[in-house]
Amino acid sequence: MDYFSYRIILLIGLLCLTKGHSQHLEPESITIFSPELDTTKVIWVLLPEDAKTTSERFPVLYMHDAQNLFDASRSYAGEWQVDETIDSLNIPCIVVAIEHGNEKRIDELTPYTHEKYGGGKGSAYSNFIVNTLKPAIDSIYPTLPENEHTLVGGSSLGGLISHYMLFTYPEVFSKGILFSPSYWYSEKIYDLTKTGEAPENTMIYLASGAMEPGSTVADHERMAALLKQVGFDEEDLHTEIREGAAHNEDFWKKEFPKAMSWYLENYFNRK
């Protein structure tokens, strides 16, 4: 596909806005072609209530697995109620949520390969967000495009790729919400954390459930210790092992308001 044709398809996709389903704030959906993944991605954009009536510009939270964030009918295991949380807490933030690629989800959300599960296209997926999606979002919506105002978050493999993006693109992202991150997928995520660069203003909210399977809790504690070792302090890093919580959407739905409240206190009120 030549560059001109790609730009035409991109612009058509961005102009085809449709309303989502929410009881409060309502996300818009846009369709955008990803040359990095050679596929079309559906993106949901949630704007603050006054975004279209004020000259104010807003931080942006990029999130994965959009099917699970706003509408229970689109999720196979329940929604996070992201729109209700942003509305009720009055968070001055734009949420940009990327739908996962269904059977391609493991490929897209894993930056490394696994002997059993394969994957490893997380670099291309991250490049899509950085080089195609974010420039489009910044050109259409009233964003604060600098890295200090750009967050990324997700759960499970979405937590893994969010961690990867924080340390691979420090010039783009500086704040993360990492729920039950799948650090077990590859030892390379620890190597990246040891050697990667994170900007001085990086902040991380890291939460896992005490009842999660396998090595999730041990991996969480290992990563939390490593983050402190490379320079994160109590103001930069909130780490939580939530009692009674398992690896599921119900836990992440309940944890999301806690994460956003932490950011509201430590970032949004001071931006």
C-alpha positions in Angstrom: 0.0 0.0 0.0 1.5 3.4 -1.0 1.7 6.2 1.5 -1.1 8.3 -0.1 -3.5 5.4 0.0 -2.7 4.6 3.6 -3.3 8.2 4.6 -6.7 8.2 2.9 -7.8 5.0 4.6 -6.5 6.4 8.0 -8.5 9.6 7.6 -11.7 7.8 6.5 -11.4 5.5 9.5 -10.9 8.4 11.9 -13.8 10.3 10.6 -16.2 7.4 11.0 -17.1 8.0 14.6 -19.8 5.9 16.3 -21.1 6.1 19.8 -20.3 3.4 22.3 -22.5 2.1 25.2 -22.2 3.6 28.6 -24.5 4.8 31.3 -22.5 8.0 31.9 -19.7 9.3 29.6 -20.0 7.5 26.3 -16.8 6.4 24.4 -16.5 7.0 20.7 -15.1 4.3 18.4 -12.7 4.9 15.5 -11.3 2.5 13.0 -7.6 2.8 12.0 -5.4 0.8 9.8 -2.1 -0.5 11.3 0.7 -0.9 8.8 2.8 -2.3 11.6 0.3 -5.2 12.2 -1.2 -5.2 8.7 -4.7 -5.1 10.1 -7.4 -2.7 11.0 -7.9 -1.9 14.7 -11.0 -0.7 16.5 -10.2 2.0 19.1 -12.5 3.4 21.8 -11.9 7.0 22.9 -13.5 8.3 26.2 -13.4 12.0 26.6 -13.9 14.1 29.8 -17.3 15.6 30.0 -16.1 19.1 29.2 -13.5 18.2 26.5 -15.6 19.6 23.7 -16.6 22.8 25.4 -13.3 24.0 26.9 -9.8 24.9 25.6 -8.2 22.7 28.2 -6.0 19.8 27.0 -5.8 16.5 28.8 -3.5 13.6 29.7 -4.1 10.4 27.9 -4.4 6.9 29.2 -3.8 4.2 26.6 -5.3 0.8 27.6 -5.4 -2.7 26.0 -8.3 -5.2 25.7 -10.9 -2.5 25.0 -13.6 -5.2 24.7 -13.4 -5.6 28.5 -13.4 -2.0 29.6 -16.7 -0.2 28.9 -19.5 -2.7 28.0 -20.3 -6.0 29.6 -22.0 -7.2 26.4 -18.6 -7.0 24.5 -16.6 -8.8 27.2 -16.6 -12.6 27.8 -16.0 -12.2 31.5 -17.4 -8.8 32.6 -16.4 -5.1 32.2 -14.1 -2.8 34.2 -16.6 0.1 34.2 -13.8 2.4 33.1 -16.3 5.0 31.9 -18.2 5.0 35.2 -15.0 5.4 37.1 -13.6 8.3 35.1 -17.0 10.0 35.4 -17.6 9.4 39.1 -14.1 10.4 40.1 -14.1 13.3 37.7 -10.7 12.3 36.3 -9.4 14.9 33.8 -8.2 12.3 31.4 -8.8 10.9 27.9 -8.9 7.1 27.7 -7.8 5.5 24.4 -8.6 1.8 24.4 -7.3 -0.6 21.8 -9.4 -3.7 21.0 -7.4 -6.9 21.2 -7.0 -9.0 18.1 -9.0 -12.0 19.3 -7.0 -15.1 18.3 -4.1 -12.7 17.7 -4.2 -11.4 21.3 -1.3 -13.4 22.6 0.9 -12.4 19.6 0.1 -8.7 20.0 0.5 -8.4 23.7 3.7 -10.4 24.1 7.0 -8.6 23.3 8.9 -11.9 23.6 8.3 -15.4 22.4 7.4 -18.3 24.7 8.4 -21.9 24.1 4.8 -23.2 24.6 2.6 -20.2 23.7 4.6 -18.5 21.0 3.7 -14.9 20.5 6.3 -12.1 20.2 4.7 -9.5 18.1 4.4 -7.0 21.0 7.1 -4.8 19.4 5.0 -4.3 16.3 1.9 -3.7 18.4 3.8 -1.1 20.5 5.1 0.5 17.4 1.5 0.8 16.1 0.5 2.7 19.3 3.5 4.9 19.2 3.9 5.6 15.5 0.4 5.4 14.1 -2.3 5.6 16.8 -0.8 8.3 19.1 0.0 10.8 16.4 -3.6 10.4 15.1 -5.1 10.8 18.6 -3.0 13.9 19.2 -4.1 15.4 15.9 -7.8 14.9 16.6 -8.3 15.3 20.3 -7.3 17.9 22.9 -4.3 15.9 24.3 -1.3 16.8 26.3 1.1 14.9 24.1 4.3 15.0 26.2 5.5 11.8 27.9 4.8 13.2 31.4 1.1 13.2 30.5 0.9 9.9 28.7 -0.1 6.8 30.7 -0.5 3.1 29.6 -2.3 0.3 31.4 -3.7 -3.2 31.2 -4.0 -6.5 33.0 -2.4 -9.9 32.6 -0.6 -9.9 29.1 -1.9 -6.3 28.9 0.1 -5.5 32.1 3.2 -7.2 30.6 3.1 -5.1 27.4 2.4 -2.0 29.3 5.5 -2.6 31.4 7.5 -3.2 28.2 6.2 0.0 26.6 7.2 2.1 29.7 10.8 0.9 29.5 11.1 0.7 25.7 9.5 4.1 24.9 10.4 6.4 27.9 10.1 9.4 25.5 6.4 8.5 25.0 5.1 7.0 28.2 5.9 7.8 31.8 3.0 6.3 33.9 1.7 2.8 34.1 -1.2 0.8 35.5 -0.1 -2.8 35.7 -2.6 -5.3 37.0 -1.6 -9.0 37.4 1.2 -8.6 34.8 2.3 -11.8 33.1 5.9 -11.5 34.0 6.2 -15.3 33.9 6.0 -15.1 30.1 9.7 -14.2 29.6 12.7 -13.6 31.8 13.6 -10.8 29.3 11.2 -8.4 31.0 13.4 -8.4 34.1 16.5 -7.8 31.9 14.7 -4.9 30.2 13.9 -3.4 33.6 17.5 -3.7 34.7 18.9 -2.1 31.6 16.1 0.0 30.1 15.6 3.7 30.6 12.6 5.2 32.3 12.1 8.9 32.6 12.6 10.6 35.9 8.9 11.3 36.2 7.8 7.6 35.7 5.1 6.4 38.1 3.8 2.8 38.4 0.7 1.4 40.1 1.4 -2.4 40.3 -1.3 -4.7 41.7 -1.8 -8.4 41.8 -4.2 -10.7 43.7 -3.2 -12.9 46.5 -5.2 -15.8 45.0 -3.7 -15.6 41.5 -2.4 -18.9 40.0 1.2 -20.0 39.4 4.1 -17.6 40.1 2.1 -14.3 39.7 2.6 -13.2 43.3 6.3 -14.2 43.5 6.9 -12.5 40.1 5.1 -9.4 41.3 7.3 -9.2 44.4 10.4 -9.9 42.4 9.6 -7.0 40.0 8.6 -4.6 42.8 12.0 -5.2 44.4 13.8 -4.7 41.1 12.0 -1.5 40.5 13.0 -0.2 43.9 16.6 -1.3 43.1 16.7 0.7 39.9 15.5 3.9 41.6 11.7 3.9 42.2 10.7 5.1 45.6 7.3 5.2 47.5 6.2 8.3 45.6 6.8 6.7 42.2 5.7 3.1 42.9 2.5 1.8 44.5 2.7 -2.0 44.9 -0.2 -4.0 46.2 -1.0 -7.7 46.7 -4.7 -7.6 47.1 -6.1 -10.2 49.6 -8.9 -12.4 48.3 -8.4 -11.3 44.7 -7.9 -13.7 41.8 -6.8 -13.3 38.2 -10.1 -12.0 36.7 -12.0 -9.0 35.5 -13.8 -8.6 38.8 -10.5 -7.9 40.6 -9.3 -5.5 37.9 -12.7 -3.7 37.8 -12.5 -3.1 41.6 -8.8 -2.2 41.4 -9.1 0.4 38.6 -10.8 3.1 40.8 -8.1 2.6 43.4 -5.4 3.0 40.8 -7.0 6.1 39.3 -7.5 7.6 42.8 -3.8 7.1 43.5 -3.0 8.9 40.2 -5.6 11.6 41.0 -3.8 12.3 44.3 -0.3 12.0 43.1 -0.5 13.2 39.5 -3.7 14.7 38.1 -4.1 17.2 40.9 -0.6 18.4 40.3 -0.2 18.4 36.5 
